[in-house]
Amino acid sequence: MNISQWPLQERPREKLLQMGAEKLSDAELLAILLRHGVKGKSALDVAREIYQTNGGLIGLFALDYQQFSKIHGLGLAKFAQLKAAQELSRRYLQEDLKRQGKITNIADVKIYILSQLKDCAQEVFAVLFLDNRHRIICFEKIFYGTIHGASIYPREIVKRALYHNAAAVIFAHNHPSGISEPSDADRSITERLVDALSLVEVRVLDHVIVASSDVCSFLEKGFL
């Protein structure tokens, strides 16, 4: 049965308008973005199928176009819609943090960094630059590839901090392995970066590691 033939209260779009977006499942929200199904399947059927076969939203949003287009009935237009929705959510989180005026708790930072790094297939090392009132200046992805002591250059971080006139920073990187626990190399490079930035009076507030939906904070662990 086509979605248009369903009772109004069961159609994802009408359900959203009547009850609010928070009442819909991930698959129902995805169906609204997809708009149309394929022959023999409604948009909700397609949404449920791709949601389940790709490991939920994290797996779905991590797909590149080549992988996405292999799903029957999904092409460039739907891929663009999903990527646009994903980018809007990231920008909303960044704008929301800026609107608060300054960073007041690590929970908000963890959510923001998770949104920025959780879909990265390779390791990325990034820095959140802050002013002396802990207001966000910018978030920059600086190093790519396997993160270890030899691949992170403290002088580059110092140069970027001085360029932005930052008073404090929060480091962030992801673990595609899915394990958020800091490695010995993570702790070692963090110590080197803290020492380097202290020479130019830039404070390191935290180092956050993202692994799938899990987030680890050095500050919360007592490593800083």
C-alpha positions in Angstrom: 0.0 0.0 0.0 1.3 3.5 -0.9 1.9 5.8 2.0 -0.8 8.2 0.6 -3.3 5.4 1.3 -2.3 5.1 5.0 -4.4 6.6 7.8 -3.3 10.2 8.2 -1.9 9.6 11.7 0.4 6.9 10.4 2.0 8.9 7.6 5.5 10.2 8.6 5.0 13.8 7.4 1.5 14.2 8.9 2.6 12.5 12.1 5.5 15.0 12.4 3.1 17.9 11.9 0.6 16.6 14.4 2.9 15.3 17.1 6.3 16.9 16.5 9.5 15.5 15.0 10.7 14.0 18.3 7.9 11.5 18.2 9.1 9.9 14.9 11.5 7.1 14.6 14.8 7.5 12.8 13.4 5.6 9.8 10.3 7.8 9.7 12.4 10.9 9.6 14.6 9.4 6.9 11.5 8.6 4.9 10.5 12.2 4.9 13.9 13.2 3.5 13.7 10.5 0.9 10.1 11.7 -0.1 9.5 8.8 -2.5 9.9 5.1 -2.5 10.7 2.7 -5.3 8.5 0.3 -7.2 6.8 -2.0 -4.7 8.2 -0.2 -1.7 7.1 2.9 0.1 9.6 5.6 1.2 9.2 4.2 4.7 10.0 0.7 3.6 13.1 1.9 1.8 14.1 4.0 4.8 13.8 1.0 7.2 15.8 -1.2 4.9 18.7 1.2 4.4 18.6 2.1 8.1 18.9 -1.5 9.2 21.4 -2.7 6.6 23.8 0.2 7.2 24.0 0.1 10.9 21.7 3.0 11.7 22.3 6.7 11.1 26.0 6.6 11.7 26.5 3.9 9.0 24.2 5.6 6.6 25.7 9.1 6.9 29.2 7.6 6.5 28.4 6.2 3.1 30.0 8.0 0.1 28.1 8.4 -3.1 29.4 5.3 -4.7 28.2 3.2 -1.8 24.9 5.1 -1.5 24.0 4.7 -5.1 24.3 0.9 -4.9 21.1 0.9 -2.9 18.2 0.3 -5.3 16.3 3.5 -6.2 18.7 5.9 -4.5 20.6 8.3 -6.6 22.4 11.7 -6.6 19.3 13.8 -5.6 18.6 11.7 -2.5 22.3 11.6 -1.6 22.4 15.4 -1.8 19.3 15.7 0.4 20.8 13.5 3.1 24.2 15.3 3.0 22.5 18.7 3.2 20.5 17.5 6.3 23.7 16.2 7.9 25.6 19.4 7.3 22.7 21.6 8.6 22.7 19.6 11.8 26.4 20.2 12.2 26.1 23.9 11.6 23.2 24.1 14.0 25.3 22.6 16.8 28.1 25.0 16.1 25.8 28.0 15.9 24.1 26.9 19.1 27.4 26.8 21.0 28.3 30.2 19.6 24.9 31.6 20.7 25.6 30.5 24.2 28.4 33.0 24.3 31.0 30.7 25.7 31.7 27.1 26.5 30.3 26.3 29.9 30.4 22.5 30.0 32.2 19.6 28.4 28.9 17.8 27.5 28.0 20.4 24.8 31.6 20.2 23.4 31.4 16.4 23.2 28.1 16.5 21.3 29.5 19.1 18.9 32.8 17.2 18.3 30.9 14.0 17.9 28.9 15.5 15.1 32.0 16.7 13.4 34.1 13.6 13.5 31.9 10.5 13.9 31.5 9.9 10.2 35.2 10.2 9.2 36.5 7.0 7.7 40.1 7.9 8.5 41.7 9.4 11.6 41.4 13.1 11.8 43.1 15.4 14.3 41.2 18.7 14.9 41.4 21.7 17.2 38.7 23.9 18.6 40.2 27.3 19.1 38.7 29.5 21.9 39.2 33.1 23.0 40.0 34.2 26.6 36.3 33.9 27.5 36.1 30.4 26.1 34.0 31.6 23.1 34.5 29.6 19.9 36.7 31.1 17.3 36.7 28.2 14.9 37.0 24.4 14.6 39.8 23.2 12.2 40.7 19.7 11.0 44.4 19.9 10.7 46.0 16.4 10.4 44.7 13.4 8.5 45.7 9.7 8.5 47.0 7.5 11.3 47.5 9.6 14.3 50.7 9.0 16.2 53.6 11.0 17.7 55.4 11.4 14.4 52.4 12.6 12.4 51.3 15.5 14.7 53.5 18.6 14.5 53.3 20.8 17.6 54.7 23.8 15.7 51.8 23.7 13.3 49.3 23.7 16.2 51.2 26.6 17.8 51.1 28.5 14.4 47.4 28.1 14.1 46.7 29.1 17.7 48.7 32.3 17.1 47.0 33.0 13.8 43.6 32.8 15.5 44.8 34.7 18.5 43.5 31.8 20.6 43.8 31.8 24.4 42.7 28.2 24.8 42.2 25.1 22.7 40.4 21.7 22.8 42.0 18.9 20.8 39.8 16.3 19.1 40.4 13.2 17.0 38.6 10.1 16.1 39.2 6.4 16.4 37.7 4.5 13.4 38.4 1.3 15.2 35.4 2.1 17.5 37.4 2.1 20.7 37.5 5.5 22.4 40.0 4.8 25.1 43.2 6.9 24.7 46.3 5.0 23.6 49.7 5.7 25.0 50.5 7.6 21.8 47.4 9.8 22.3 48.5 10.6 25.8 52.1 11.2 24.7 51.3 13.6 21.9 48.9 15.5 24.2 51.6 16.1 26.7 53.9 17.4 23.9 51.2 19.7 22.6 50.5 21.0 26.1 54.2 21.8 26.6 54.5 23.5 23.2 51.4 25.7 23.7 52.3 26.7 27.2 55.3 28.5 25.7 52.9 30.9 24.0 50.4 31.0 26.9 47.7 29.0 25.2 45.8 26.7 27.6 44.7 23.2 26.7 41.3 22.6 28.2 40.7 19.0 27.0 41.4 16.4 24.4 38.3 14.6 23.1 38.3 11.2 21.3 35.4 10.1 19.2 34.7 6.4 18.4 31.4 5.7 16.7 28.8 7.1 19.2 31.2 7.0 22.1 33.2 10.0 23.3 36.1 10.1 25.7 37.3 13.2 27.5 40.9 13.5 28.8 39.6 16.0 31.4 37.0 13.6 32.6 39.5 10.8 32.7 41.9 12.9 34.8 44.6 12.9 32.1 44.7 16.8 32.1 
